[in-house]
């Protein structure tokens, strides 16, 4: 399937944190969904237990009728609705904050006019604004500035720092640029040279921009492979040097830890507000002080909006009946965090809601198909979903009736929202995405039941779908800016290469990060296991090396599909790509879907709960 977890008891804890838990949530909150073979939260397979008290009224059946079930010993919900609803009014509400922001925005716009005299200065201004998460206020100015930089790109190739930075920014804004401009700075041994006149910190900053640029590679760009290898080694060594500014060291550690694919936009903004705030020499400069003040105030104002949306979303979850599905992971707050970390803009509330709801629905389905449901029950549920008629659920177990109705009502509700933006029905697309998703999960359930190990090709083909990337993204991106005509829509939805590569990256990354736990649980459905079956005598290390290299090449293809100009509205494509990054974020170091480790809880706090200190 796509989501994973850990199991061991024949009961699941209720997701009702104690008072002490609720208090601790103001400092740390959890995200515990495991990603399985493709991307969404996967859960660990558990032992088989009899007489499971969950959901089923066992007084109504005989012992011989009690099905054997696997359940997950999931982390309880650490974000109780009582805690969410009790969050006090955010301190950064009110028109006076909007007025102060408006004044700062005007002053920053004037900074663009001043910087036009020097394209390098203009380039660094754009970079600072984007890293601080305030670029949505300056889209016109940024476009005009980058047009000017592109026309005078030769002036940006005077040193490694500006060359690497200009390449990265221009490529991410879909200008046609080649990494060949880095050639003059590369030695025959694969190193990259900085000016001897630069200080040690200036050299480190240059290599840091080279490192950031190396992740925006397309297939076949060998010089960026060399740049990544060199810069990773150089920056790792720089962390141990003495006399380096602490804010620069923190910036290096952030970039090395998260890479491009896992550092979500709003999380990056929060971290760069901290980085720039610690750099007192930078922050004391008048113009930079304006940027930092605007970034802090804007972050807090948007967080106040997100908290209101979070309260509404938590009420939806509580009233849906899903808290009663005890065997499943309750990860609604973590998914809402992901939606906000991807898309902060005030006008995209529908996007955040649709994305988070879709992820919740996929998680409950995954936990049903992947562990708790029997094959017979799963076939009944699959048939009922395809009929798309609530009258067809009478033969389902009670727990499946709850899941079915929340799915049915949720998808229909999201379709009505998408129709407001698209001006046409979108339900047929949504139903197709969800039907192919459950078909793929049913296939994996059958493999599990029979202990069948598919070939790697079979596993990846099915796992790309069961990752859940497509159904969780589709309706959300239809609520972003712009009408997406049918002929354009298929360039980001099935059967596009863009859609396929997104699902592939989630499946393989999930398999790599969750493999150890799956082995401990007796799970046999994994890219690693399939590779070793296909290649007798190969080791786990052989499989991991192969998959890591394969994933790296597919990421380059995904970059190309994402950044090529093909007529798809930029907003829709950007958010679809960032949803994939959002899932990868939880697989950054381990399976963050199944185990809500401290870092994930901290990120939820930073984005949704704790304002930035002014």
C-alpha positions as CSV (number, residue, x, y, z in Angstrom):
1,X,0.0,0.0,0.0
2,X,1.2,3.4,0.6
3,X,1.0,4.1,4.3
4,X,2.8,2.3,7.1
5,X,2.8,1.8,10.9
6,X,3.9,-0.2,13.8
7,X,1.9,-2.8,15.6
8,X,1.8,-5.2,18.4
9,X,-1.2,-5.0,20.6
10,X,-4.7,-6.4,19.9
11,X,-6.2,-3.1,20.8
12,X,-5.5,0.5,19.8
13,X,-5.2,3.4,22.2
14,X,-7.9,6.0,21.9
15,X,-6.6,9.3,20.6
16,X,-7.4,11.3,23.7
17,X,-4.3,12.9,25.1
18,X,-4.1,13.4,28.8
19,X,-4.0,16.9,30.3
20,X,-0.2,16.7,30.6
21,X,-0.1,15.6,26.9
22,X,-2.2,18.6,25.9
23,X,0.0,20.9,27.8
24,X,3.2,19.5,26.2
25,X,1.6,19.9,22.8
26,X,2.2,23.6,23.0
27,X,5.9,22.7,22.7
28,X,5.8,19.5,20.6
29,X,3.2,17.9,18.4
30,X,3.4,14.7,16.5
31,X,3.1,13.4,13.0
32,X,3.0,9.7,12.8
33,X,2.1,8.3,9.5
34,X,4.3,5.7,7.9
35,X,4.9,5.6,4.3
36,X,4.8,2.4,2.6
37,X,5.6,1.5,-0.9
38,X,4.9,4.7,-2.5
39,X,4.4,7.7,-0.6
40,X,1.4,8.2,1.6
41,X,1.6,7.0,5.2
42,X,2.3,3.3,5.3
43,X,1.9,1.3,8.4
44,X,3.8,-1.5,9.8
45,X,2.2,-4.9,9.4
46,X,1.4,-6.5,12.7
47,X,1.0,-9.9,14.2
48,X,-2.2,-11.7,13.7
49,X,-4.7,-11.5,16.6
50,X,-7.9,-13.3,17.4
51,X,-10.9,-11.9,19.2
52,X,-10.1,-8.3,18.3
53,X,-12.5,-6.1,20.2
54,X,-12.2,-3.2,17.7
55,X,-15.4,-2.1,16.0
56,X,-16.8,-5.6,15.5
57,X,-19.6,-6.6,17.9
58,X,-18.3,-10.1,18.8
59,X,-21.4,-11.0,20.8
60,X,-23.2,-11.3,17.4
61,X,-20.9,-13.9,15.9
62,X,-19.4,-17.2,16.9
63,X,-15.8,-17.8,17.5
64,X,-15.4,-19.7,14.2
65,X,-16.7,-16.5,12.5
66,X,-14.2,-14.1,14.1
67,X,-11.7,-13.2,11.3
68,X,-8.0,-13.1,11.8
69,X,-6.7,-9.5,11.7
70,X,-3.5,-7.6,11.8
71,X,-3.6,-4.3,13.6
72,X,-1.1,-1.5,14.1
73,X,0.2,-0.3,17.4
74,X,-0.1,3.2,16.2
75,X,1.0,6.3,17.9
76,X,-2.1,7.9,19.5
77,X,-3.3,11.2,18.2
78,X,-1.2,13.8,20.0
79,X,-3.3,16.7,18.9
80,X,-6.6,16.3,20.6
81,X,-9.5,18.4,19.3
82,X,-10.0,19.9,22.8
83,X,-6.4,21.2,22.6
84,X,-6.9,22.6,19.1
85,X,-10.2,24.3,19.9
86,X,-8.7,25.8,23.1
87,X,-5.9,27.6,21.2
88,X,-6.2,31.3,22.3
89,X,-6.9,34.0,19.7
90,X,-3.7,34.5,17.8
91,X,-1.8,37.7,18.9
92,X,-1.3,38.8,15.3
93,X,-4.8,39.4,14.2
94,X,-6.2,42.8,13.4
95,X,-6.2,45.4,10.7
96,X,-3.3,47.4,12.2
97,X,-0.9,44.5,11.4
98,X,-2.1,44.4,7.8
99,X,-1.5,48.2,7.6
100,X,2.0,47.8,8.9
101,X,2.7,45.0,6.4
102,X,1.3,47.1,3.6
103,X,3.7,49.9,4.4
104,X,6.7,47.5,4.5
105,X,5.6,45.9,1.2
106,X,5.7,49.3,-0.4
107,X,9.2,50.0,1.0
108,X,10.5,46.6,-0.3
109,X,9.1,47.3,-3.8
110,X,11.2,50.5,-3.8
111,X,14.2,48.3,-3.0
112,X,13.8,46.6,-6.4
113,X,14.0,50.0,-8.2
114,X,17.3,50.8,-6.4
115,X,18.8,47.3,-7.1
116,X,18.2,47.6,-10.8
117,X,21.5,49.3,-11.2
118,X,23.3,46.1,-10.3
119,X,21.9,42.7,-11.6
120,X,23.9,40.8,-8.9
121,X,22.3,42.9,-6.2
122,X,18.9,42.3,-7.8
123,X,19.5,38.6,-7.8
124,X,20.4,38.4,-4.1
125,X,17.3,40.5,-3.3
126,X,15.1,38.0,-5.1
127,X,16.8,35.2,-3.3
128,X,16.3,36.7,0.1
129,X,12.7,37.5,-0.5
130,X,12.0,33.9,-1.7
131,X,13.8,32.3,1.1
132,X,11.9,34.4,3.7
133,X,8.6,33.3,2.2
134,X,7.3,36.7,1.2
135,X,7.7,36.4,-2.6
136,X,3.9,36.2,-3.2
137,X,3.7,40.0,-2.5
138,X,6.3,40.8,-5.3
139,X,5.5,38.5,-8.2
140,X,5.5,41.4,-10.7
141,X,8.7,42.8,-9.4
142,X,10.4,39.4,-9.4
143,X,9.4,38.7,-13.0
144,X,10.7,42.0,-14.2
145,X,13.9,41.6,-12.2
146,X,14.6,38.1,-13.5
147,X,13.9,39.2,-17.1
148,X,16.6,41.8,-16.6
149,X,19.0,39.3,-15.0
150,X,18.4,36.9,-17.9
151,X,19.1,39.6,-20.5
152,X,22.4,40.4,-18.7
153,X,23.2,37.0,-17.4
154,X,26.9,37.4,-18.4
155,X,27.3,39.9,-15.6
156,X,26.2,37.3,-13.1
157,X,29.0,34.9,-14.1
158,X,31.9,36.8,-12.5
159,X,32.3,34.4,-9.6
160,X,31.0,31.0,-8.4
161,X,28.6,32.5,-6.0
162,X,26.5,34.6,-8.3
163,X,26.9,32.1,-11.2
164,X,25.4,29.2,-9.1
165,X,22.7,31.4,-7.6
166,X,21.6,32.9,-10.9
167,X,21.5,29.4,-12.5
168,X,19.4,28.0,-9.7
169,X,16.9,30.9,-9.6
170,X,16.5,31.3,-13.3
171,X,16.0,27.5,-13.8
172,X,13.4,27.4,-11.0
173,X,11.5,30.2,-12.8
174,X,11.6,28.2,-16.0
175,X,14.2,30.3,-17.9
176,X,16.3,28.3,-20.4
177,X,19.7,28.0,-18.8
178,X,22.5,25.5,-18.9
179,X,24.7,24.4,-16.0
180,X,27.6,24.7,-18.4
181,X,28.2,28.1,-17.0
182,X,29.7,26.4,-14.0
183,X,32.4,24.9,-16.2
184,X,35.0,27.7,-15.8
185,X,35.0,27.1,-12.0
186,X,35.6,23.3,-12.2
187,X,39.0,21.7,-12.1
188,X,39.9,18.5,-13.8
189,X,39.7,16.7,-10.5
190,X,36.1,17.6,-10.0
191,X,36.6,20.4,-7.6
192,X,35.1,23.9,-7.9
193,X,37.2,27.0,-7.3
194,X,36.3,30.2,-5.5
195,X,38.3,33.5,-5.8
196,X,41.4,33.6,-3.7
197,X,40.4,37.1,-2.7
198,X,37.3,35.8,-0.9
199,X,37.2,35.3,2.8
200,X,36.6,31.8,4.3
201,X,33.0,32.6,4.9
202,X,32.5,34.0,1.4
203,X,33.9,30.8,-0.1
204,X,31.5,28.7,2.1
205,X,28.6,30.8,0.9
206,X,29.7,30.2,-2.7
207,X,29.8,26.5,-2.3
208,X,26.5,26.5,-0.4
209,X,24.9,28.1,-3.5
210,X,26.6,25.6,-5.7
211,X,25.1,22.8,-3.5
212,X,21.6,24.3,-3.7
213,X,21.9,24.6,-7.5
214,X,23.0,20.9,-7.9
215,X,19.6,19.7,-6.8
216,X,17.9,21.3,-9.8
217,X,19.5,19.0,-12.2
218,X,18.0,17.5,-15.4
219,X,19.0,14.1,-16.8
220,X,22.5,13.9,-18.3
221,X,23.9,17.0,-16.5
222,X,27.0,15.4,-15.2
223,X,28.5,18.7,-14.0
224,X,25.8,19.0,-11.5
225,X,26.5,15.5,-10.2
226,X,30.1,16.6,-9.7
227,X,28.9,19.8,-8.0
228,X,26.7,17.9,-5.6
229,X,29.5,15.5,-4.7
230,X,32.1,18.2,-4.2
231,X,29.8,20.7,-2.3
232,X,28.4,18.0,0.0
233,X,31.9,17.0,1.1
234,X,33.1,20.6,1.4
235,X,30.1,21.8,3.5
236,X,30.3,18.8,5.7
237,X,33.9,19.6,6.5
238,X,33.0,23.3,7.0
239,X,30.6,22.4,9.8
240,X,33.7,21.5,11.9
241,X,35.7,24.7,11.2
242,X,36.2,27.3,13.9
243,X,35.7,31.0,13.5
244,X,32.7,30.6,11.2
245,X,29.6,32.7,11.9
246,X,27.0,30.6,13.9
247,X,24.2,31.6,11.6
248,X,26.1,30.4,8.5
249,X,26.8,27.1,10.2
250,X,23.1,26.7,11.0
251,X,22.3,27.5,7.4
252,X,24.7,24.8,6.2
253,X,23.2,22.2,8.6
254,X,19.7,23.0,7.5
255,X,20.5,22.6,3.8
256,X,22.5,19.4,4.3
257,X,19.8,17.9,6.5
258,X,16.8,18.6,4.3
259,X,18.0,18.8,0.7
260,X,15.9,20.4,-1.9
261,X,13.2,17.8,-2.1
262,X,12.3,17.8,1.6
263,X,12.5,21.4,2.7
264,X,9.0,22.7,2.3
265,X,8.4,26.3,1.4
266,X,6.9,27.6,4.6
267,X,9.3,25.6,6.8
268,X,12.2,27.0,4.8
269,X,10.8,30.5,5.5
270,X,10.6,29.8,9.2
271,X,14.2,28.6,9.3
272,X,15.6,31.4,7.3
273,X,13.8,33.9,9.5
274,X,15.8,32.3,12.3
275,X,19.0,32.2,10.3
276,X,18.9,35.9,9.2
277,X,17.7,37.0,12.6
278,X,20.9,35.4,14.2
279,X,23.1,37.2,11.6
280,X,23.2,40.5,13.4
281,X,25.5,42.2,10.9
282,X,23.1,41.3,8.1
283,X,19.9,42.1,10.1
284,X,21.2,45.6,11.2
285,X,21.4,46.8,7.6
286,X,18.5,49.0,7.0
287,X,17.0,47.3,3.9
288,X,17.6,43.8,5.4
289,X,15.8,44.9,8.6
290,X,12.8,45.8,6.5
291,X,12.8,42.4,4.8
292,X,13.1,40.6,8.1
293,X,10.4,42.6,9.8
294,X,8.0,42.0,6.9
295,X,8.8,38.3,6.9
296,X,8.2,37.9,10.7
297,X,4.9,39.9,10.6
298,X,3.6,38.2,7.5
299,X,4.5,34.8,8.9
300,X,2.5,35.4,12.1
301,X,-0.5,36.9,10.3
302,X,-0.7,33.9,8.0
303,X,-0.3,31.6,11.0
304,X,-3.3,33.2,12.6
305,X,-5.4,32.4,9.5
306,X,-4.1,28.8,9.5
307,X,-5.1,28.3,13.1
308,X,-8.6,29.3,12.3
309,X,-8.6,26.8,9.4
310,X,-7.1,24.1,11.7
311,X,-9.9,24.5,14.2
312,X,-12.5,24.0,11.4
313,X,-10.6,21.0,10.0
314,X,-10.2,19.4,13.4
315,X,-14.0,19.7,14.0
316,X,-14.6,18.1,10.6
317,X,-12.5,15.1,11.7
318,X,-14.1,14.8,15.1
319,X,-17.6,15.0,13.7
320,X,-16.9,12.6,10.8
321,X,-16.9,9.5,13.0
322,X,-13.3,8.7,12.1
323,X,-12.0,8.9,15.7
324,X,-14.1,5.7,16.3
325,X,-12.1,3.8,13.8
326,X,-9.6,2.8,16.5
327,X,-7.2,0.6,14.5
328,X,-6.2,3.5,12.1
329,X,-3.7,6.3,12.4
330,X,-5.2,9.6,13.4
331,X,-2.9,12.0,11.6
332,X,-5.2,14.8,10.5
333,X,-3.2,17.6,12.2
334,X,0.0,16.4,10.6
335,X,-1.5,16.4,7.2
336,X,-2.9,19.9,7.7
337,X,0.6,21.0,8.7
338,X,1.9,19.6,5.4
339,X,-0.8,21.5,3.5
340,X,0.1,24.8,5.2
341,X,3.8,24.2,4.7
342,X,3.2,23.8,1.0
343,X,0.7,26.6,0.4
344,X,0.4,29.5,2.8
345,X,-1.4,32.0,0.6
346,X,-4.6,33.4,2.1
347,X,-6.7,32.8,-1.0
348,X,-5.9,29.0,-1.1
349,X,-7.9,27.8,1.9
350,X,-9.8,25.4,-0.3
351,X,-6.5,23.9,-1.5
352,X,-5.3,23.3,2.0
353,X,-8.6,21.8,3.1
354,X,-8.9,19.5,0.1
355,X,-5.3,18.3,0.3
356,X,-5.5,17.5,4.1
357,X,-8.9,15.8,3.8
358,X,-7.7,13.7,0.9
359,X,-4.6,12.6,2.8
360,X,-6.8,11.7,5.8
361,X,-9.1,9.6,3.6
362,X,-6.2,7.8,2.0
363,X,-4.7,7.0,5.4
364,X,-7.8,5.3,6.7
365,X,-8.2,3.4,3.5
366,X,-4.5,2.3,3.6
367,X,-4.8,1.2,7.2
368,X,-7.9,-0.8,6.3
369,X,-6.4,-2.5,3.2
370,X,-2.9,-2.8,4.5
371,X,-3.6,-4.4,7.9
372,X,-7.0,-4.6,9.4
373,X,-9.4,-5.7,6.7
374,X,-9.6,-9.3,5.5
375,X,-9.4,-10.0,1.7
376,X,-13.1,-10.9,1.6
377,X,-14.0,-7.6,3.3
378,X,-11.7,-5.6,1.1
379,X,-13.3,-7.0,-2.0
380,X,-16.7,-6.0,-0.7
381,X,-15.4,-2.5,0.1
382,X,-13.8,-2.1,-3.3
383,X,-17.0,-3.1,-5.1
384,X,-19.0,-0.6,-2.9
385,X,-16.7,2.3,-3.7
386,X,-16.9,1.6,-7.4
387,X,-20.7,1.6,-7.3
388,X,-20.6,5.0,-5.6
389,X,-24.0,4.5,-4.0
390,X,-24.5,4.6,-0.2
391,X,-27.2,2.0,-0.6
392,X,-24.5,-0.5,-1.5
393,X,-22.8,-0.5,1.9
394,X,-25.3,-2.7,3.8
395,X,-23.2,-5.8,3.5
396,X,-20.1,-4.0,4.8
397,X,-18.8,-4.4,8.4
398,X,-19.6,-1.4,10.6
399,X,-16.1,0.1,10.6
400,X,-16.1,0.0,6.8
401,X,-19.4,1.8,6.7
402,X,-17.9,4.7,8.6
403,X,-14.9,4.9,6.3
404,X,-17.1,4.6,3.2
405,X,-19.5,7.4,4.1
406,X,-16.7,9.8,5.1
407,X,-15.0,9.0,1.7
408,X,-18.2,9.4,-0.2
409,X,-19.2,12.7,1.4
410,X,-15.7,14.0,1.4
411,X,-15.0,13.4,-2.3
412,X,-18.4,14.8,-3.3
413,X,-17.8,17.9,-1.2
414,X,-14.4,18.5,-2.7
415,X,-15.9,18.1,-6.2
416,X,-18.4,20.8,-5.5
417,X,-15.5,23.1,-4.4
418,X,-13.4,22.2,-7.4
419,X,-16.4,23.0,-9.7
420,X,-16.4,26.5,-8.4
421,X,-13.0,27.0,-9.8
422,X,-13.1,24.9,-12.9
423,X,-16.7,25.6,-14.1
424,X,-17.3,21.9,-14.9
425,X,-17.7,18.6,-13.1
426,X,-14.5,17.0,-11.9
427,X,-16.0,14.0,-10.0
428,X,-15.3,11.5,-12.8
429,X,-11.6,12.3,-12.5
430,X,-11.7,12.0,-8.8
431,X,-13.5,8.6,-8.8
432,X,-11.1,7.2,-11.4
433,X,-8.1,8.2,-9.2
434,X,-9.6,6.7,-6.0
435,X,-10.7,3.5,-7.8
436,X,-7.3,2.9,-9.2
437,X,-5.8,3.6,-5.8
438,X,-8.0,1.0,-4.0
439,X,-7.4,-1.6,-6.8
440,X,-3.6,-1.2,-6.3
441,X,-4.1,-1.6,-2.5
442,X,-6.3,-4.6,-2.9
443,X,-3.6,-6.2,-5.1
444,X,-1.0,-5.7,-2.3
445,X,-3.4,-7.1,0.2
446,X,-3.7,-10.3,-1.8
447,X,0.1,-10.5,-2.2
448,X,0.4,-10.1,1.5
449,X,-2.2,-12.7,2.3
450,X,-0.5,-15.3,0.1
451,X,3.1,-14.2,1.0
452,X,3.7,-13.6,-2.7
453,X,6.8,-11.5,-3.6
454,X,6.3,-9.7,-6.9
455,X,9.1,-8.8,-9.3
456,X,10.6,-5.3,-8.8
457,X,8.9,-4.1,-12.0
458,X,5.5,-5.4,-10.7
459,X,6.0,-4.0,-7.3
460,X,6.9,-0.5,-8.6
461,X,4.2,-0.4,-11.2
462,X,1.5,-1.2,-8.6
463,X,3.3,0.8,-5.8
464,X,3.4,3.9,-7.9
465,X,-0.4,3.9,-7.8
466,X,-0.8,2.7,-4.2
467,X,1.5,5.6,-3.0
468,X,-1.7,7.7,-3.1
469,X,0.0,10.6,-4.7
470,X,-2.6,11.0,-7.4
471,X,-5.9,10.8,-5.5
472,X,-4.6,13.1,-2.7
473,X,-3.4,15.7,-5.1
474,X,-6.0,15.8,-7.9
475,X,-8.9,17.6,-6.3
476,X,-6.7,20.0,-4.4
477,X,-4.8,21.4,-7.4
478,X,-8.2,22.0,-9.2
479,X,-8.9,24.6,-6.5
480,X,-5.7,26.6,-7.2
481,X,-5.5,29.5,-9.6
482,X,-6.7,29.1,-13.1
483,X,-9.0,26.9,-15.1
484,X,-7.2,23.7,-16.2
485,X,-8.7,22.5,-19.6
486,X,-9.0,18.8,-20.2
487,X,-6.1,18.7,-22.7
488,X,-3.9,20.5,-20.2
489,X,-5.2,18.6,-17.2
490,X,-3.8,15.3,-18.5
491,X,-0.3,16.8,-18.5
492,X,-0.2,16.7,-14.7
493,X,-2.7,13.9,-14.0
494,X,-2.7,10.3,-15.2
495,X,-1.3,9.1,-17.7
496,X,1.4,11.9,-17.7
497,X,5.0,11.2,-16.9
498,X,4.9,14.0,-14.4
499,X,2.2,12.1,-12.4
500,X,4.0,8.8,-12.7
501,X,7.3,10.1,-11.5
502,X,5.7,11.7,-8.4
503,X,4.1,8.4,-7.4
504,X,7.3,6.5,-8.1
505,X,9.5,8.8,-5.9
506,X,7.1,8.3,-3.0
507,X,7.0,4.6,-3.3
508,X,10.7,4.0,-3.6
509,X,11.7,6.6,-1.0
510,X,9.1,5.0,1.4
511,X,10.5,1.6,0.8
512,X,14.0,2.7,1.4
513,X,13.2,4.5,4.7
514,X,10.7,2.0,6.1
515,X,12.5,-1.2,5.1
516,X,14.0,-2.0,8.5
517,X,10.7,-1.7,10.3
518,X,9.0,-3.8,7.7
519,X,11.5,-6.6,8.1
520,X,10.9,-6.6,11.9
521,X,7.2,-6.9,11.2
522,X,7.6,-9.7,8.8
523,X,6.5,-7.6,5.8
524,X,7.5,-9.1,2.4
525,X,6.2,-6.4,0.1
526,X,9.0,-4.0,-0.6
527,X,11.3,-2.8,-3.4
528,X,14.3,-4.2,-1.5
529,X,12.8,-7.7,-1.2
530,X,11.7,-7.7,-4.8
531,X,15.1,-6.6,-6.0
532,X,16.8,-9.4,-4.0
533,X,14.3,-11.9,-5.4
534,X,15.0,-10.7,-9.0
535,X,18.8,-10.9,-8.3
536,X,19.6,-14.1,-6.4
537,X,22.7,-13.7,-4.3
538,X,22.3,-9.9,-4.0
539,X,22.4,-8.3,-0.5
540,X,20.2,-5.7,1.1
541,X,23.0,-3.2,0.6
542,X,23.1,-4.0,-3.2
543,X,19.3,-3.4,-3.3
544,X,19.5,-0.1,-1.4
545,X,22.4,1.2,-3.6
546,X,20.5,0.3,-6.8
547,X,17.3,2.0,-5.6
548,X,19.0,5.1,-4.3
549,X,20.7,5.6,-7.6
550,X,17.5,4.9,-9.5
551,X,15.6,7.4,-7.4
552,X,18.2,10.0,-8.0
553,X,17.9,9.6,-11.8
554,X,14.1,9.7,-11.5
555,X,14.2,12.9,-9.5
556,X,16.1,14.5,-12.4
557,X,13.4,13.4,-14.7
558,X,10.8,14.8,-12.4
559,X,12.6,18.1,-12.3
560,X,12.5,18.2,-16.1
561,X,8.8,17.4,-16.2
562,X,8.1,20.0,-13.5
563,X,10.1,22.9,-15.0
564,X,9.5,22.5,-18.7
565,X,7.1,24.9,-20.3
566,X,4.1,22.8,-21.4
567,X,1.1,25.1,-20.9
568,X,0.1,23.9,-17.5
569,X,-0.8,26.7,-15.1
570,X,2.3,27.4,-13.0
571,X,0.3,27.4,-9.8
572,X,-1.2,24.0,-10.4
573,X,2.1,22.4,-11.4
574,X,4.0,24.0,-8.5
575,X,1.6,22.7,-5.9
576,X,1.4,19.3,-7.4
577,X,5.2,19.1,-7.3
578,X,5.3,20.4,-3.7
579,X,2.8,17.7,-2.6
580,X,5.4,15.1,-3.6
581,X,8.0,17.1,-1.7
582,X,5.6,17.2,1.3
583,X,5.4,13.4,1.4
584,X,9.2,13.1,1.0
585,X,9.6,15.5,3.9
586,X,8.2,12.8,6.3
587,X,10.7,10.3,4.9
588,X,13.7,12.6,5.2
589,X,15.5,10.5,7.8
590,X,13.2,7.7,8.7
591,X,9.5,6.8,8.4
592,X,7.9,9.8,9.9
593,X,4.4,8.7,9.0
594,X,4.4,5.8,11.4
595,X,6.5,7.3,14.2
596,X,6.0,10.9,15.2
597,X,9.5,11.7,16.2
598,X,10.4,14.9,17.9
599,X,11.4,16.8,14.7
600,X,8.0,16.3,13.1
601,X,6.3,17.5,16.3
602,X,8.5,20.6,16.3
603,X,7.6,21.4,12.8
604,X,3.9,21.2,13.5
605,X,4.5,23.6,16.4
606,X,6.6,26.0,14.3
607,X,4.2,26.2,11.4
608,X,0.8,26.0,13.2
609,X,1.1,26.9,16.9
610,X,4.1,29.1,17.9
611,X,4.4,32.6,16.4
612,X,7.7,34.0,15.4
613,X,9.3,36.2,18.0
614,X,9.3,39.8,16.8
